[in-house]
Amino acid sequence: MVLLGMLGAAWKPIHLVWRCTAAVVE
């Protein structure tokens, strides 16, 4: 459960970086 919580907390910054990277690539 702790690992799941860490993944959930890390999802937001990862998602933001992913969107920024996709925008730059396009």
PDB file of N, CA, C and O in Angstrom:
ATOM      1  N   MET A   1       0.839  -1.198   0.000  1.00  0.00           N
ATOM      2  CA  MET A   1       0.000   0.000   0.000  1.00  0.00           C
ATOM      3  C   MET A   1       0.875   1.251   0.000  1.00  0.00           C
ATOM      4  O   MET A   1       0.509   2.266  -0.592  1.00  0.00           O
ATOM      5  N   VAL A   2       2.027   1.181   0.660  1.00  0.00           N
ATOM      6  CA  VAL A   2       2.919   2.343   0.702  1.00  0.00           C
ATOM      7  C   VAL A   2       3.430   2.652  -0.701  1.00  0.00           C
ATOM      8  O   VAL A   2       3.508   3.812  -1.106  1.00  0.00           O
ATOM      9  N   LEU A   3       3.777   1.592  -1.440  1.00  0.00           N
ATOM     10  CA  LEU A   3       4.281   1.782  -2.800  1.00  0.00           C
ATOM     11  C   LEU A   3       3.204   2.433  -3.669  1.00  0.00           C
ATOM     12  O   LEU A   3       3.495   3.310  -4.482  1.00  0.00           O
ATOM     13  N   LEU A   4       1.962   1.994  -3.487  1.00  0.00           N
ATOM     14  CA  LEU A   4       0.858   2.564  -4.258  1.00  0.00           C
ATOM     15  C   LEU A   4       0.693   4.048  -3.937  1.00  0.00           C
ATOM     16  O   LEU A   4       0.440   4.861  -4.827  1.00  0.00           O
ATOM     17  N   GLY A   5       0.839   4.391  -2.658  1.00  0.00           N
ATOM     18  CA  GLY A   5       0.723   5.792  -2.243  1.00  0.00           C
ATOM     19  C   GLY A   5       1.833   6.636  -2.859  1.00  0.00           C
ATOM     20  O   GLY A   5       1.595   7.760  -3.301  1.00  0.00           O
ATOM     21  N   MET A   6       3.050   6.089  -2.886  1.00  0.00           N
ATOM     22  CA  MET A   6       4.180   6.816  -3.471  1.00  0.00           C
ATOM     23  C   MET A   6       3.947   7.020  -4.960  1.00  0.00           C
ATOM     24  O   MET A   6       4.221   8.097  -5.489  1.00  0.00           O
ATOM     25  N   LEU A   7       3.444   5.995  -5.640  1.00  0.00           N
ATOM     26  CA  LEU A   7       3.174   6.098  -7.070  1.00  0.00           C
ATOM     27  C   LEU A   7       2.111   7.169  -7.334  1.00  0.00           C
ATOM     28  O   LEU A   7       2.223   7.948  -8.281  1.00  0.00           O
ATOM     29  N   GLY A   8       1.092   7.196  -6.494  1.00  0.00           N
ATOM     30  CA  GLY A   8       0.031   8.198  -6.648  1.00  0.00           C
ATOM     31  C   GLY A   8       0.574   9.606  -6.457  1.00  0.00           C
ATOM     32  O   GLY A   8       0.186  10.525  -7.177  1.00  0.00           O
ATOM     33  N   ALA A   9       1.478   9.781  -5.479  1.00  0.00           N
ATOM     34  CA  ALA A   9       2.043  11.098  -5.202  1.00  0.00           C
ATOM     35  C   ALA A   9       2.963  11.534  -6.335  1.00  0.00           C
ATOM     36  O   ALA A   9       3.060  12.724  -6.635  1.00  0.00           O
ATOM     37  N   ALA A  10       3.641  10.570  -6.968  1.00  0.00           N
ATOM     38  CA  ALA A  10       4.592  10.886  -8.038  1.00  0.00           C
ATOM     39  C   ALA A  10       3.891  11.062  -9.383  1.00  0.00           C
ATOM     40  O   ALA A  10       4.479  11.614 -10.313  1.00  0.00           O
ATOM     41  N   TRP A  11       2.651  10.606  -9.502  1.00  0.00           N
ATOM     42  CA  TRP A  11       1.952  10.645 -10.788  1.00  0.00           C
ATOM     43  C   TRP A  11       1.786  12.059 -11.317  1.00  0.00           C
ATOM     44  O   TRP A  11       1.985  12.297 -12.509  1.00  0.00           O
ATOM     45  N   LYS A  12       1.417  13.022 -10.436  1.00  0.00           N
ATOM     46  CA  LYS A  12       1.146  14.388 -10.905  1.00  0.00           C
ATOM     47  C   LYS A  12       2.365  15.014 -11.569  1.00  0.00           C
ATOM     48  O   LYS A  12       2.248  15.457 -12.712  1.00  0.00           O
ATOM     49  N   PRO A  13       3.540  15.079 -10.917  1.00  0.00           N
ATOM     50  CA  PRO A  13       4.722  15.663 -11.571  1.00  0.00           C
ATOM     51  C   PRO A  13       5.134  14.897 -12.820  1.00  0.00           C
ATOM     52  O   PRO A  13       5.557  15.499 -13.807  1.00  0.00           O
ATOM     53  N   ILE A  14       5.011  13.553 -12.784  1.00  0.00           N
ATOM     54  CA  ILE A  14       5.370  12.753 -13.959  1.00  0.00           C
ATOM     55  C   ILE A  14       4.429  13.103 -15.116  1.00  0.00           C
ATOM     56  O   ILE A  14       4.869  13.245 -16.256  1.00  0.00           O
ATOM     57  N   HIS A  15       3.156  13.237 -14.823  1.00  0.00           N
ATOM     58  CA  HIS A  15       2.170  13.562 -15.851  1.00  0.00           C
ATOM     59  C   HIS A  15       2.459  14.936 -16.453  1.00  0.00           C
ATOM     60  O   HIS A  15       2.369  15.111 -17.668  1.00  0.00           O
ATOM     61  N   LEU A  16       2.808  15.915 -15.606  1.00  0.00           N
ATOM     62  CA  LEU A  16       3.116  17.257 -16.098  1.00  0.00           C
ATOM     63  C   LEU A  16       4.333  17.227 -17.002  1.00  0.00           C
ATOM     64  O   LEU A  16       4.331  17.843 -18.068  1.00  0.00           O
ATOM     65  N   VAL A  17       5.379  16.512 -16.584  1.00  0.00           N
ATOM     66  CA  VAL A  17       6.598  16.425 -17.394  1.00  0.00           C
ATOM     67  C   VAL A  17       6.294  15.733 -18.716  1.00  0.00           C
ATOM     68  O   VAL A  17       6.794  16.141 -19.765  1.00  0.00           O
ATOM     69  N   TRP A  18       5.471  14.685 -18.665  1.00  0.00           N
ATOM     70  CA  TRP A  18       5.125  13.935 -19.875  1.00  0.00           C
ATOM     71  C   TRP A  18       4.397  14.837 -20.867  1.00  0.00           C
ATOM     72  O   TRP A  18       4.682  14.807 -22.064  1.00  0.00           O
ATOM     73  N   ARG A  19       3.454  15.643 -20.365  1.00  0.00           N
ATOM     74  CA  ARG A  19       2.701  16.539 -21.243  1.00  0.00           C
ATOM     75  C   ARG A  19       3.617  17.601 -21.828  1.00  0.00           C
ATOM     76  O   ARG A  19       3.512  17.921 -23.012  1.00  0.00           O
ATOM     77  N   CYS A  20       4.511  18.152 -21.019  1.00  0.00           N
ATOM     78  CA  CYS A  20       5.451  19.172 -21.512  1.00  0.00           C
ATOM     79  C   CYS A  20       6.347  18.564 -22.588  1.00  0.00           C
ATOM     80  O   CYS A  20       6.592  19.190 -23.620  1.00  0.00           O
ATOM     81  N   THR A  21       6.832  17.354 -22.352  1.00  0.00           N
ATOM     82  CA  THR A  21       7.713  16.695 -23.322  1.00  0.00           C
ATOM     83  C   THR A  21       6.955  16.438 -24.622  1.00  0.00           C
ATOM     84  O   THR A  21       7.496  16.665 -25.705  1.00  0.00           O
ATOM     85  N   ALA A  22       5.727  15.975 -24.530  1.00  0.00           N
ATOM     86  CA  ALA A  22       4.928  15.700 -25.722  1.00  0.00           C
ATOM     87  C   ALA A  22       4.696  16.993 -26.505  1.00  0.00           C
ATOM     88  O   ALA A  22       4.734  16.986 -27.735  1.00  0.00           O
ATOM     89  N   ALA A  23       4.457  18.095 -25.807  1.00  0.00           N
ATOM     90  CA  ALA A  23       4.221  19.374 -26.471  1.00  0.00           C
ATOM     91  C   ALA A  23       5.477  19.831 -27.208  1.00  0.00           C
ATOM     92  O   ALA A  23       5.386  20.368 -28.312  1.00  0.00           O
ATOM     93  N   VAL A  24       6.644  19.623 -26.610  1.00  0.00           N
ATOM     94  CA  VAL A  24       7.907  20.035 -27.229  1.00  0.00           C
ATOM     95  C   VAL A  24       8.212  19.160 -28.440  1.00  0.00           C
ATOM     96  O   VAL A  24       8.669  19.656 -29.469  1.00  0.00           O
ATOM     97  N   VAL A  25       7.958  17.842 -28.315  1.00  0.00           N
ATOM     98  CA  VAL A  25       8.237  16.917 -29.412  1.00  0.00           C
ATOM     99  C   VAL A  25       7.358  17.257 -30.614  1.00  0.00           C
ATOM    100  O   VAL A  25       7.831  17.246 -31.751  1.00  0.00           O
ATOM    101  N   GLU A  26       6.089  17.556 -30.371  1.00  0.00           N
ATOM    102  CA  GLU A  26       5.190  17.925 -31.462  1.00  0.00           C
ATOM    103  C   GLU A  26       5.544  19.321 -31.947  1.00  0.00           C
ATOM    104  O   GLU A  26       4.909  19.834 -32.868  1.00  0.00           O
TER     105      GLU A  26
END
